[in-house]
Amino acid sequence: MNTEQTNKLMALIDREEIRNLRLRYSELLDTGAAEQMGEVFTDDAVVKVTVGSMEGLAQIKQSLKDAYHSFDTLNRQHYPFMHAIANHQITLIDADNATGTCYLLDFVSDRPQVQHPFLLLGRYIDQYVKVNGEWRIKHSELDVVWPNE
């Protein structure tokens, strides 16, 4: 394998590892595993979502843990949402930095069946960094595109 092929292969691996961060975040969020968010975020990460801004891993974990409990209005012991990720675009800046965007389809599971299942549609705008050889989200901002009131 020549250098160009090796570089292309490494870029594919990096993109796949970054995509897995978003999928893992959704899984951890939807299963109430906020304590494991260190698998996804840097220690100094900044996250901006509909419920506010969180700075640092400790605050991210606590805020998401609190949200998990406050949104469980039916006491089903799980988050009443399903965070589906699509159209993930990633730009590798260098070996340790990347940016990306992806769509969020946020489904609600605690509404009556006759209501539509969407809480919101949005787009994550992310910055990724490699820490000790593993990709992590350093900055994430959710741009809500629907509803827009």
Order of alpha helices (4+ residues) and beta strands (2+ residues): alpha-beta-beta-alpha-beta-beta-beta-beta
